Amino acid sequence: MTLNDTREDARCPYCIQDDKFRAMNVLSNGRLICGNCGHIVFPNDSAFKCPCLKCVEINFSPKIRRLRGAKDRPRNNSKPIPSRPASNTFPITRLRAALHATRIFLATLLARRE
């Protein structure tokens, strides 16, 4: 199986279509994007973190953070984490803004593709 075969068969881990995971769109630079939820994958960039809503929810999930272990926990000698604004809607607002930006980005890419 070549790298191109892998890209052609790439599927979104979050979206289901016809009892299968939904196929992702392949761009000319090798980036893979789900047309439904906006999940983004850079096959050659392991440091990239997808900004889609579902990935962000998983990254902030206390259960997942516990399962990942010590690599996500701050060290004793690390700087204290700054306090968040008093508003309880701050994380939701930020997630909605990220989702909106992702949708605009996808619409622009799809418009260029046509």
Jmol script that loads the backbone (N, CA, C; Angstrom):
load data "model"
ATOM      1  N   MET A   1       0.842  -1.183   0.000  1.00  0.00           N
ATOM      2  CA  MET A   1       0.000   0.000   0.000  1.00  0.00           C
ATOM      3  C   MET A   1       0.888   1.248   0.000  1.00  0.00           C
ATOM      4  N   THR A   2       0.708   2.122  -0.945  1.00  0.00           N
ATOM      5  CA  THR A   2       1.502   3.341  -1.040  1.00  0.00           C
ATOM      6  C   THR A   2       0.858   4.448  -0.231  1.00  0.00           C
ATOM      7  N   LEU A   3       1.581   5.560  -0.097  1.00  0.00           N
ATOM      8  CA  LEU A   3       1.063   6.721   0.632  1.00  0.00           C
ATOM      9  C   LEU A   3      -0.182   7.266  -0.045  1.00  0.00           C
ATOM     10  N   ASN A   4      -0.215   7.274  -1.370  1.00  0.00           N
ATOM     11  CA  ASN A   4      -1.392   7.761  -2.093  1.00  0.00           C
ATOM     12  C   ASN A   4      -2.606   6.874  -1.842  1.00  0.00           C
ATOM     13  N   ASP A   5      -2.395   5.552  -1.760  1.00  0.00           N
ATOM     14  CA  ASP A   5      -3.497   4.651  -1.446  1.00  0.00           C
ATOM     15  C   ASP A   5      -4.058   4.953  -0.063  1.00  0.00           C
ATOM     16  N   THR A   6      -3.164   5.231   0.888  1.00  0.00           N
ATOM     17  CA  THR A   6      -3.595   5.551   2.244  1.00  0.00           C
ATOM     18  C   THR A   6      -4.436   6.814   2.246  1.00  0.00           C
ATOM     19  N   ARG A   7      -4.029   7.816   1.496  1.00  0.00           N
ATOM     20  CA  ARG A   7      -4.777   9.065   1.443  1.00  0.00           C
ATOM     21  C   ARG A   7      -6.142   8.871   0.799  1.00  0.00           C
ATOM     22  N   GLU A   8      -6.211   8.037  -0.216  1.00  0.00           N
ATOM     23  CA  GLU A   8      -7.479   7.798  -0.885  1.00  0.00           C
ATOM     24  C   GLU A   8      -8.463   7.080   0.042  1.00  0.00           C
ATOM     25  N   ASP A   9      -7.944   6.243   0.931  1.00  0.00           N
ATOM     26  CA  ASP A   9      -8.789   5.462   1.822  1.00  0.00           C
ATOM     27  C   ASP A   9      -8.992   6.139   3.175  1.00  0.00           C
ATOM     28  N   ALA A  10      -8.480   7.346   3.359  1.00  0.00           N
ATOM     29  CA  ALA A  10      -8.573   8.025   4.652  1.00  0.00           C
ATOM     30  C   ALA A  10     -10.027   8.309   4.992  1.00  0.00           C
ATOM     31  N   ARG A  11     -10.375   8.031   6.231  1.00  0.00           N
ATOM     32  CA  ARG A  11     -11.749   8.211   6.677  1.00  0.00           C
ATOM     33  C   ARG A  11     -11.770   8.992   7.980  1.00  0.00           C
ATOM     34  N   CYS A  12     -12.823   9.786   8.150  1.00  0.00           N
ATOM     35  CA  CYS A  12     -12.999  10.577   9.363  1.00  0.00           C
ATOM     36  C   CYS A  12     -13.358   9.642  10.517  1.00  0.00           C
ATOM     37  N   PRO A  13     -12.680   9.773  11.658  1.00  0.00           N
ATOM     38  CA  PRO A  13     -12.986   8.883  12.783  1.00  0.00           C
ATOM     39  C   PRO A  13     -14.285   9.241  13.503  1.00  0.00           C
ATOM     40  N   TYR A  14     -14.913  10.359  13.141  1.00  0.00           N
ATOM     41  CA  TYR A  14     -16.105  10.818  13.848  1.00  0.00           C
ATOM     42  C   TYR A  14     -17.397  10.684  13.047  1.00  0.00           C
ATOM     43  N   CYS A  15     -17.344  10.698  11.736  1.00  0.00           N
ATOM     44  CA  CYS A  15     -18.557  10.764  10.914  1.00  0.00           C
ATOM     45  C   CYS A  15     -18.863   9.426  10.234  1.00  0.00           C
ATOM     46  N   ILE A  16     -20.131   9.079  10.216  1.00  0.00           N
ATOM     47  CA  ILE A  16     -20.594   7.830   9.602  1.00  0.00           C
ATOM     48  C   ILE A  16     -21.461   8.176   8.393  1.00  0.00           C
ATOM     49  N   GLN A  17     -21.228   7.464   7.285  1.00  0.00           N
ATOM     50  CA  GLN A  17     -22.035   7.634   6.084  1.00  0.00           C
ATOM     51  C   GLN A  17     -22.216   6.257   5.459  1.00  0.00           C
ATOM     52  N   ASP A  18     -23.455   5.840   5.279  1.00  0.00           N
ATOM     53  CA  ASP A  18     -23.764   4.523   4.702  1.00  0.00           C
ATOM     54  C   ASP A  18     -23.086   3.388   5.477  1.00  0.00           C
ATOM     55  N   ASP A  19     -23.190   3.416   6.783  1.00  0.00           N
ATOM     56  CA  ASP A  19     -22.634   2.387   7.667  1.00  0.00           C
ATOM     57  C   ASP A  19     -21.112   2.253   7.588  1.00  0.00           C
ATOM     58  N   LYS A  20     -20.440   3.285   7.122  1.00  0.00           N
ATOM     59  CA  LYS A  20     -18.973   3.318   7.087  1.00  0.00           C
ATOM     60  C   LYS A  20     -18.529   4.676   7.578  1.00  0.00           C
ATOM     61  N   PHE A  21     -17.261   4.757   7.967  1.00  0.00           N
ATOM     62  CA  PHE A  21     -16.716   6.062   8.287  1.00  0.00           C
ATOM     63  C   PHE A  21     -16.649   6.874   7.002  1.00  0.00           C
ATOM     64  N   ARG A  22     -16.961   8.159   7.105  1.00  0.00           N
ATOM     65  CA  ARG A  22     -17.034   9.035   5.938  1.00  0.00           C
ATOM     66  C   ARG A  22     -15.637   9.287   5.352  1.00  0.00           C
ATOM     67  N   ALA A  23     -15.534   9.221   4.035  1.00  0.00           N
ATOM     68  CA  ALA A  23     -14.259   9.479   3.353  1.00  0.00           C
ATOM     69  C   ALA A  23     -13.883  10.955   3.497  1.00  0.00           C
ATOM     70  N   MET A  24     -12.594  11.197   3.644  1.00  0.00           N
ATOM     71  CA  MET A  24     -12.106  12.573   3.793  1.00  0.00           C
ATOM     72  C   MET A  24     -11.637  13.095   2.440  1.00  0.00           C
ATOM     73  N   ASN A  25     -11.754  14.418   2.251  1.00  0.00           N
ATOM     74  CA  ASN A  25     -11.297  15.064   1.019  1.00  0.00           C
ATOM     75  C   ASN A  25      -9.782  15.220   1.069  1.00  0.00           C
ATOM     76  N   VAL A  26      -9.112  14.928  -0.024  1.00  0.00           N
ATOM     77  CA  VAL A  26      -7.657  15.056  -0.121  1.00  0.00           C
ATOM     78  C   VAL A  26      -7.347  16.314  -0.918  1.00  0.00           C
ATOM     79  N   LEU A  27      -6.576  17.220  -0.317  1.00  0.00           N
ATOM     80  CA  LEU A  27      -6.170  18.443  -1.009  1.00  0.00           C
ATOM     81  C   LEU A  27      -4.827  18.237  -1.694  1.00  0.00           C
ATOM     82  N   SER A  28      -4.469  19.167  -2.548  1.00  0.00           N
ATOM     83  CA  SER A  28      -3.232  19.033  -3.332  1.00  0.00           C
ATOM     84  C   SER A  28      -1.976  19.010  -2.455  1.00  0.00           C
ATOM     85  N   ASN A  29      -2.028  19.645  -1.276  1.00  0.00           N
ATOM     86  CA  ASN A  29      -0.851  19.662  -0.404  1.00  0.00           C
ATOM     87  C   ASN A  29      -0.794  18.444   0.521  1.00  0.00           C
ATOM     88  N   GLY A  30      -1.726  17.490   0.344  1.00  0.00           N
ATOM     89  CA  GLY A  30      -1.716  16.274   1.139  1.00  0.00           C
ATOM     90  C   GLY A  30      -2.588  16.335   2.382  1.00  0.00           C
ATOM     91  N   ARG A  31      -3.150  17.471   2.667  1.00  0.00           N
ATOM     92  CA  ARG A  31      -4.014  17.624   3.837  1.00  0.00           C
ATOM     93  C   ARG A  31      -5.315  16.869   3.611  1.00  0.00           C
ATOM     94  N   LEU A  32      -5.830  16.257   4.656  1.00  0.00           N
ATOM     95  CA  LEU A  32      -7.087  15.520   4.600  1.00  0.00           C
ATOM     96  C   LEU A  32      -8.117  16.260   5.443  1.00  0.00           C
ATOM     97  N   ILE A  33      -9.299  16.511   4.882  1.00  0.00           N
ATOM     98  CA  ILE A  33     -10.341  17.261   5.588  1.00  0.00           C
ATOM     99  C   ILE A  33     -11.677  16.551   5.423  1.00  0.00           C
ATOM    100  N   CYS A  34     -12.402  16.428   6.544  1.00  0.00           N
ATOM    101  CA  CYS A  34     -13.749  15.870   6.498  1.00  0.00           C
ATOM    102  C   CYS A  34     -14.710  16.984   6.088  1.00  0.00           C
ATOM    103  N   GLY A  35     -15.501  16.745   5.070  1.00  0.00           N
ATOM    104  CA  GLY A  35     -16.444  17.741   4.587  1.00  0.00           C
ATOM    105  C   GLY A  35     -17.635  17.926   5.505  1.00  0.00           C
ATOM    106  N   ASN A  36     -17.817  17.032   6.468  1.00  0.00           N
ATOM    107  CA  ASN A  36     -18.960  17.125   7.371  1.00  0.00           C
ATOM    108  C   ASN A  36     -18.615  17.855   8.667  1.00  0.00           C
ATOM    109  N   CYS A  37     -17.627  17.375   9.405  1.00  0.00           N
ATOM    110  CA  CYS A  37     -17.320  17.950  10.722  1.00  0.00           C
ATOM    111  C   CYS A  37     -16.102  18.869  10.714  1.00  0.00           C
ATOM    112  N   GLY A  38     -15.315  18.865   9.640  1.00  0.00           N
ATOM    113  CA  GLY A  38     -14.153  19.738   9.572  1.00  0.00           C
ATOM    114  C   GLY A  38     -12.898  19.135  10.188  1.00  0.00           C
ATOM    115  N   HIS A  39     -12.906  17.850  10.518  1.00  0.00           N
ATOM    116  CA  HIS A  39     -11.709  17.202  11.071  1.00  0.00           C
ATOM    117  C   HIS A  39     -10.580  17.289  10.049  1.00  0.00           C
ATOM    118  N   ILE A  40      -9.389  17.689  10.504  1.00  0.00           N
ATOM    119  CA  ILE A  40      -8.239  17.904   9.618  1.00  0.00           C
ATOM    120  C   ILE A  40      -7.105  16.982  10.038  1.00  0.00           C
ATOM    121  N   VAL A  41      -6.432  16.390   9.054  1.00  0.00           N
ATOM    122  CA  VAL A  41      -5.271  15.540   9.306  1.00  0.00           C
ATOM    123  C   VAL A  41      -4.146  15.974   8.371  1.00  0.00           C
ATOM    124  N   PHE A  42      -2.958  16.158   8.949  1.00  0.00           N
ATOM    125  CA  PHE A  42      -1.742  16.356   8.171  1.00  0.00           C
ATOM    126  C   PHE A  42      -0.932  15.072   8.337  1.00  0.00           C
ATOM    127  N   PRO A  43      -0.914  14.186   7.339  1.00  0.00           N
ATOM    128  CA  PRO A  43      -0.244  12.891   7.508  1.00  0.00           C
ATOM    129  C   PRO A  43       1.228  12.990   7.885  1.00  0.00           C
ATOM    130  N   ASN A  44       1.925  14.041   7.466  1.00  0.00           N
ATOM    131  CA  ASN A  44       3.363  14.139   7.721  1.00  0.00           C
ATOM    132  C   ASN A  44       3.703  15.061   8.882  1.00  0.00           C
ATOM    133  N   ASP A  45       2.709  15.559   9.622  1.00  0.00           N
ATOM    134  CA  ASP A  45       2.961  16.498  10.719  1.00  0.00           C
ATOM    135  C   ASP A  45       2.356  15.954  11.999  1.00  0.00           C
ATOM    136  N   SER A  46       3.177  15.292  12.804  1.00  0.00           N
ATOM    137  CA  SER A  46       2.672  14.683  14.031  1.00  0.00           C
ATOM    138  C   SER A  46       2.393  15.712  15.122  1.00  0.00           C
ATOM    139  N   ALA A  47       2.927  16.924  15.002  1.00  0.00           N
ATOM    140  CA  ALA A  47       2.713  17.961  16.018  1.00  0.00           C
ATOM    141  C   ALA A  47       1.386  18.691  15.825  1.00  0.00           C
ATOM    142  N   PHE A  48       0.777  18.560  14.650  1.00  0.00           N
ATOM    143  CA  PHE A  48      -0.471  19.276  14.368  1.00  0.00           C
ATOM    144  C   PHE A  48      -1.609  18.723  15.212  1.00  0.00           C
ATOM    145  N   LYS A  49      -2.384  19.642  15.811  1.00  0.00           N
ATOM    146  CA  LYS A  49      -3.572  19.246  16.572  1.00  0.00           C
ATOM    147  C   LYS A  49      -4.788  19.810  15.872  1.00  0.00           C
ATOM    148  N   CYS A  50      -5.711  18.951  15.525  1.00  0.00           N
ATOM    149  CA  CYS A  50      -6.910  19.340  14.797  1.00  0.00           C
ATOM    150  C   CYS A  50      -7.778  20.268  15.653  1.00  0.00           C
ATOM    151  N   PRO A  51      -8.261  21.383  15.064  1.00  0.00           N
ATOM    152  CA  PRO A  51      -9.104  22.310  15.819  1.00  0.00           C
ATOM    153  C   PRO A  51     -10.597  22.008  15.721  1.00  0.00           C
ATOM    154  N   CYS A  52     -10.981  20.864  15.147  1.00  0.00           N
ATOM    155  CA  CYS A  52     -12.414  20.588  15.011  1.00  0.00           C
ATOM    156  C   CYS A  52     -13.040  20.387  16.390  1.00  0.00           C
ATOM    157  N   LEU A  53     -14.328  20.602  16.472  1.00  0.00           N
ATOM    158  CA  LEU A  53     -15.042  20.566  17.738  1.00  0.00           C
ATOM    159  C   LEU A  53     -14.887  19.227  18.456  1.00  0.00           C
ATOM    160  N   LYS A  54     -14.933  18.141  17.722  1.00  0.00           N
ATOM    161  CA  LYS A  54     -14.857  16.821  18.353  1.00  0.00           C
ATOM    162  C   LYS A  54     -13.467  16.543  18.912  1.00  0.00           C
ATOM    163  N   CYS A  55     -12.431  16.952  18.210  1.00  0.00           N
ATOM    164  CA  CYS A  55     -11.070  16.772  18.733  1.00  0.00           C
ATOM    165  C   CYS A  55     -10.846  17.632  19.972  1.00  0.00           C
ATOM    166  N   VAL A  56     -11.345  18.858  19.939  1.00  0.00           N
ATOM    167  CA  VAL A  56     -11.196  19.744  21.091  1.00  0.00           C
ATOM    168  C   VAL A  56     -11.927  19.161  22.297  1.00  0.00           C
ATOM    169  N   GLU A  57     -13.124  18.625  22.094  1.00  0.00           N
ATOM    170  CA  GLU A  57     -13.869  18.001  23.194  1.00  0.00           C
ATOM    171  C   GLU A  57     -13.084  16.838  23.787  1.00  0.00           C
ATOM    172  N   ILE A  58     -12.460  16.038  22.945  1.00  0.00           N
ATOM    173  CA  ILE A  58     -11.677  14.905  23.430  1.00  0.00           C
ATOM    174  C   ILE A  58     -10.445  15.387  24.187  1.00  0.00           C
ATOM    175  N   ASN A  59      -9.763  16.398  23.662  1.00  0.00           N
ATOM    176  CA  ASN A  59      -8.550  16.898  24.315  1.00  0.00           C
ATOM    177  C   ASN A  59      -8.837  17.494  25.689  1.00  0.00           C
ATOM    178  N   PHE A  60     -10.024  18.065  25.890  1.00  0.00           N
ATOM    179  CA  PHE A  60     -10.369  18.667  27.167  1.00  0.00           C
ATOM    180  C   PHE A  60     -11.141  17.715  28.085  1.00  0.00           C
ATOM    181  N   SER A  61     -11.393  16.501  27.634  1.00  0.00           N
ATOM    182  CA  SER A  61     -12.129  15.530  28.429  1.00  0.00           C
ATOM    183  C   SER A  61     -11.285  15.091  29.630  1.00  0.00           C
ATOM    184  N   PRO A  62     -11.812  15.231  30.861  1.00  0.00           N
ATOM    185  CA  PRO A  62     -11.045  14.806  32.041  1.00  0.00           C
ATOM    186  C   PRO A  62     -10.701  13.315  32.007  1.00  0.00           C
ATOM    187  N   LYS A  63     -11.614  12.494  31.495  1.00  0.00           N
ATOM    188  CA  LYS A  63     -11.360  11.057  31.432  1.00  0.00           C
ATOM    189  C   LYS A  63     -10.176  10.752  30.510  1.00  0.00           C
ATOM    190  N   ILE A  64     -10.145  11.374  29.334  1.00  0.00           N
ATOM    191  CA  ILE A  64      -9.049  11.148  28.385  1.00  0.00           C
ATOM    192  C   ILE A  64      -7.736  11.675  28.957  1.00  0.00           C
ATOM    193  N   ARG A  65      -7.785  12.838  29.596  1.00  0.00           N
ATOM    194  CA  ARG A  65      -6.558  13.399  30.183  1.00  0.00           C
ATOM    195  C   ARG A  65      -6.007  12.457  31.257  1.00  0.00           C
ATOM    196  N   ARG A  66      -6.900  11.847  32.048  1.00  0.00           N
ATOM    197  CA  ARG A  66      -6.466  10.896  33.068  1.00  0.00           C
ATOM    198  C   ARG A  66      -5.828   9.662  32.427  1.00  0.00           C
ATOM    199  N   LEU A  67      -6.425   9.171  31.322  1.00  0.00           N
ATOM    200  CA  LEU A  67      -5.897   7.989  30.654  1.00  0.00           C
ATOM    201  C   LEU A  67      -4.544   8.240  30.002  1.00  0.00           C
ATOM    202  N   ARG A  68      -4.336   9.472  29.543  1.00  0.00           N
ATOM    203  CA  ARG A  68      -3.047   9.800  28.906  1.00  0.00           C
ATOM    204  C   ARG A  68      -1.920   9.844  29.913  1.00  0.00           C
ATOM    205  N   GLY A  69      -2.229  10.106  31.166  1.00  0.00           N
ATOM    206  CA  GLY A  69      -1.233  10.032  32.222  1.00  0.00           C
ATOM    207  C   GLY A  69      -0.434  11.291  32.419  1.00  0.00           C
ATOM    208  N   ALA A  70       0.804  11.101  32.857  1.00  0.00           N
ATOM    209  CA  ALA A  70       1.641  12.195  33.349  1.00  0.00           C
ATOM    210  C   ALA A  70       2.046  13.205  32.287  1.00  0.00           C
ATOM    211  N   LYS A  71       2.013  12.841  31.026  1.00  0.00           N
ATOM    212  CA  LYS A  71       2.499  13.792  30.015  1.00  0.00           C
ATOM    213  C   LYS A  71       1.629  15.044  29.925  1.00  0.00           C
ATOM    214  N   ASP A  72       0.328  14.974  30.346  1.00  0.00           N
ATOM    215  CA  ASP A  72      -0.538  16.135  30.330  1.00  0.00           C
ATOM    216  C   ASP A  72      -0.555  16.885  31.664  1.00  0.00           C
ATOM    217  N   ARG A  73      -0.015  16.268  32.711  1.00  0.00           N
ATOM    218  CA  ARG A  73      -0.033  16.912  34.020  1.00  0.00           C
ATOM    219  C   ARG A  73       1.109  17.920  34.132  1.00  0.00           C
ATOM    220  N   PRO A  74       0.848  19.081  34.741  1.00  0.00           N
ATOM    221  CA  PRO A  74       1.936  20.050  34.912  1.00  0.00           C
ATOM    222  C   PRO A  74       2.960  19.532  35.918  1.00  0.00           C
ATOM    223  N   ARG A  75       4.195  19.853  35.679  1.00  0.00           N
ATOM    224  CA  ARG A  75       5.259  19.480  36.602  1.00  0.00           C
ATOM    225  C   ARG A  75       5.235  20.436  37.785  1.00  0.00           C
ATOM    226  N   ASN A  76       5.835  20.024  38.887  1.00  0.00           N
ATOM    227  CA  ASN A  76       5.858  20.865  40.086  1.00  0.00           C
ATOM    228  C   ASN A  76       6.608  22.166  39.857  1.00  0.00           C
ATOM    229  N   ASN A  77       7.602  22.163  38.989  1.00  0.00           N
ATOM    230  CA  ASN A  77       8.401  23.355  38.749  1.00  0.00           C
ATOM    231  C   ASN A  77       7.840  24.216  37.609  1.00  0.00           C
ATOM    232  N   SER A  78       6.682  23.847  37.067  1.00  0.00           N
ATOM    233  CA  SER A  78       6.117  24.618  35.967  1.00  0.00           C
ATOM    234  C   SER A  78       5.392  25.849  36.497  1.00  0.00           C
ATOM    235  N   LYS A  79       5.185  26.814  35.630  1.00  0.00           N
ATOM    236  CA  LYS A  79       4.489  28.039  36.006  1.00  0.00           C
ATOM    237  C   LYS A  79       3.020  27.717  36.276  1.00  0.00           C
ATOM    238  N   PRO A  80       2.385  28.433  37.184  1.00  0.00           N
ATOM    239  CA  PRO A  80       0.965  28.178  37.434  1.00  0.00           C
ATOM    240  C   PRO A  80       0.120  28.541  36.221  1.00  0.00           C
ATOM    241  N   ILE A  81      -0.954  27.813  36.040  1.00  0.00           N
ATOM    242  CA  ILE A  81      -1.853  28.068  34.922  1.00  0.00           C
ATOM    243  C   ILE A  81      -2.662  29.326  35.231  1.00  0.00           C
ATOM    244  N   PRO A  82      -2.698  30.300  34.307  1.00  0.00           N
ATOM    245  CA  PRO A  82      -3.450  31.527  34.576  1.00  0.00           C
ATOM    246  C   PRO A  82      -4.935  31.227  34.735  1.00  0.00           C
ATOM    247  N   SER A  83      -5.594  32.022  35.566  1.00  0.00           N
ATOM    248  CA  SER A  83      -7.016  31.798  35.798  1.00  0.00           C
ATOM    249  C   SER A  83      -7.816  32.200  34.569  1.00  0.00           C
ATOM    250  N   ARG A  84      -8.950  31.552  34.388  1.00  0.00           N
ATOM    251  CA  ARG A  84      -9.831  31.839  33.256  1.00  0.00           C
ATOM    252  C   ARG A  84     -10.804  32.940  33.637  1.00  0.00           C
ATOM    253  N   PRO A  85     -11.437  33.548  32.647  1.00  0.00           N
ATOM    254  CA  PRO A  85     -12.457  34.547  32.953  1.00  0.00           C
ATOM    255  C   PRO A  85     -13.587  33.927  33.776  1.00  0.00           C
ATOM    256  N   ALA A  86     -14.291  34.757  34.539  1.00  0.00           N
ATOM    257  CA  ALA A  86     -15.338  34.292  35.434  1.00  0.00           C
ATOM    258  C   ALA A  86     -16.511  33.666  34.683  1.00  0.00           C
ATOM    259  N   SER A  87     -16.703  34.050  33.435  1.00  0.00           N
ATOM    260  CA  SER A  87     -17.843  33.559  32.668  1.00  0.00           C
ATOM    261  C   SER A  87     -17.744  32.055  32.438  1.00  0.00           C
ATOM    262  N   ASN A  88     -18.824  31.349  32.705  1.00  0.00           N
ATOM    263  CA  ASN A  88     -18.863  29.900  32.474  1.00  0.00           C
ATOM    264  C   ASN A  88     -19.004  29.557  30.995  1.00  0.00           C
ATOM    265  N   THR A  89     -19.359  30.529  30.163  1.00  0.00           N
ATOM    266  CA  THR A  89     -19.567  30.262  28.743  1.00  0.00           C
ATOM    267  C   THR A  89     -18.294  30.427  27.922  1.00  0.00           C
ATOM    268  N   PHE A  90     -17.186  30.815  28.551  1.00  0.00           N
ATOM    269  CA  PHE A  90     -15.950  31.065  27.802  1.00  0.00           C
ATOM    270  C   PHE A  90     -15.509  29.868  26.962  1.00  0.00           C
ATOM    271  N   PRO A  91     -15.398  28.632  27.524  1.00  0.00           N
ATOM    272  CA  PRO A  91     -14.952  27.509  26.681  1.00  0.00           C
ATOM    273  C   PRO A  91     -15.917  27.217  25.537  1.00  0.00           C
ATOM    274  N   ILE A  92     -17.217  27.302  25.787  1.00  0.00           N
ATOM    275  CA  ILE A  92     -18.191  27.029  24.734  1.00  0.00           C
ATOM    276  C   ILE A  92     -18.095  28.068  23.634  1.00  0.00           C
ATOM    277  N   THR A  93     -17.962  29.332  24.013  1.00  0.00           N
ATOM    278  CA  THR A  93     -17.839  30.408  23.029  1.00  0.00           C
ATOM    279  C   THR A  93     -16.590  30.203  22.182  1.00  0.00           C
ATOM    280  N   ARG A  94     -15.509  29.821  22.814  1.00  0.00           N
ATOM    281  CA  ARG A  94     -14.261  29.607  22.076  1.00  0.00           C
ATOM    282  C   ARG A  94     -14.382  28.421  21.117  1.00  0.00           C
ATOM    283  N   LEU A  95     -15.050  27.366  21.553  1.00  0.00           N
ATOM    284  CA  LEU A  95     -15.254  26.206  20.685  1.00  0.00           C
ATOM    285  C   LEU A  95     -16.128  26.566  19.488  1.00  0.00           C
ATOM    286  N   ARG A  96     -17.171  27.347  19.744  1.00  0.00           N
ATOM    287  CA  ARG A  96     -18.030  27.761  18.638  1.00  0.00           C
ATOM    288  C   ARG A  96     -17.263  28.624  17.645  1.00  0.00           C
ATOM    289  N   ALA A  97     -16.400  29.512  18.152  1.00  0.00           N
ATOM    290  CA  ALA A  97     -15.602  30.353  17.259  1.00  0.00           C
ATOM    291  C   ALA A  97     -14.646  29.499  16.424  1.00  0.00           C
ATOM    292  N   ALA A  98     -14.047  28.485  17.044  1.00  0.00           N
ATOM    293  CA  ALA A  98     -13.134  27.593  16.307  1.00  0.00           C
ATOM    294  C   ALA A  98     -13.891  26.807  15.246  1.00  0.00           C
ATOM    295  N   LEU A  99     -15.090  26.337  15.588  1.00  0.00           N
ATOM    296  CA  LEU A  99     -15.901  25.610  14.625  1.00  0.00           C
ATOM    297  C   LEU A  99     -16.311  26.507  13.467  1.00  0.00           C
ATOM    298  N   HIS A 100     -16.699  27.728  13.779  1.00  0.00           N
ATOM    299  CA  HIS A 100     -17.088  28.683  12.734  1.00  0.00           C
ATOM    300  C   HIS A 100     -15.906  28.966  11.800  1.00  0.00           C
ATOM    301  N   ALA A 101     -14.727  29.188  12.362  1.00  0.00           N
ATOM    302  CA  ALA A 101     -13.540  29.451  11.547  1.00  0.00           C
ATOM    303  C   ALA A 101     -13.207  28.251  10.665  1.00  0.00           C
ATOM    304  N   THR A 102     -13.371  27.036  11.206  1.00  0.00           N
ATOM    305  CA  THR A 102     -13.104  25.829  10.428  1.00  0.00           C
ATOM    306  C   THR A 102     -14.080  25.698   9.270  1.00  0.00           C
ATOM    307  N   ARG A 103     -15.358  26.011   9.528  1.00  0.00           N
ATOM    308  CA  ARG A 103     -16.355  25.946   8.460  1.00  0.00           C
ATOM    309  C   ARG A 103     -16.049  26.946   7.354  1.00  0.00           C
ATOM    310  N   ILE A 104     -15.641  28.161   7.710  1.00  0.00           N
ATOM    311  CA  ILE A 104     -15.285  29.166   6.704  1.00  0.00           C
ATOM    312  C   ILE A 104     -14.077  28.685   5.904  1.00  0.00           C
ATOM    313  N   PHE A 105     -13.098  28.125   6.597  1.00  0.00           N
ATOM    314  CA  PHE A 105     -11.894  27.616   5.950  1.00  0.00           C
ATOM    315  C   PHE A 105     -12.248  26.516   4.950  1.00  0.00           C
ATOM    316  N   LEU A 106     -13.109  25.587   5.366  1.00  0.00           N
ATOM    317  CA  LEU A 106     -13.522  24.504   4.482  1.00  0.00           C
ATOM    318  C   LEU A 106     -14.306  25.026   3.278  1.00  0.00           C
ATOM    319  N   ALA A 107     -15.181  25.984   3.503  1.00  0.00           N
ATOM    320  CA  ALA A 107     -15.962  26.554   2.399  1.00  0.00           C
ATOM    321  C   ALA A 107     -15.040  27.214   1.387  1.00  0.00           C
ATOM    322  N   THR A 108     -14.022  27.912   1.869  1.00  0.00           N
ATOM    323  CA  THR A 108     -13.048  28.550   0.970  1.00  0.00           C
ATOM    324  C   THR A 108     -12.292  27.503   0.162  1.00  0.00           C
ATOM    325  N   LEU A 109     -11.844  26.441   0.829  1.00  0.00           N
ATOM    326  CA  LEU A 109     -11.110  25.387   0.128  1.00  0.00           C
ATOM    327  C   LEU A 109     -11.971  24.689  -0.909  1.00  0.00           C
ATOM    328  N   LEU A 110     -13.206  24.390  -0.541  1.00  0.00           N
ATOM    329  CA  LEU A 110     -14.099  23.727  -1.480  1.00  0.00           C
ATOM    330  C   LEU A 110     -14.454  24.626  -2.661  1.00  0.00           C
ATOM    331  N   ALA A 111     -14.564  25.931  -2.421  1.00  0.00           N
ATOM    332  CA  ALA A 111     -14.851  26.886  -3.505  1.00  0.00           C
ATOM    333  C   ALA A 111     -13.666  26.928  -4.487  1.00  0.00           C
ATOM    334  N   ARG A 112     -12.455  26.887  -3.952  1.00  0.00           N
ATOM    335  CA  ARG A 112     -11.269  26.888  -4.823  1.00  0.00           C
ATOM    336  C   ARG A 112     -11.187  25.606  -5.645  1.00  0.00           C
ATOM    337  N   ARG A 113     -11.630  24.518  -5.032  1.00  0.00           N
ATOM    338  CA  ARG A 113     -11.566  23.210  -5.684  1.00  0.00           C
ATOM    339  C   ARG A 113     -12.488  23.145  -6.901  1.00  0.00           C
ATOM    340  N   GLU A 114     -13.639  23.814  -6.808  1.00  0.00           N
ATOM    341  CA  GLU A 114     -14.604  23.789  -7.904  1.00  0.00           C
ATOM    342  C   GLU A 114     -14.135  24.709  -8.963  1.00  0.00           C
TER     343      GLU A 114
END
end "model"
wireframe off; spacefill off
backbone 0.3
color backbone group
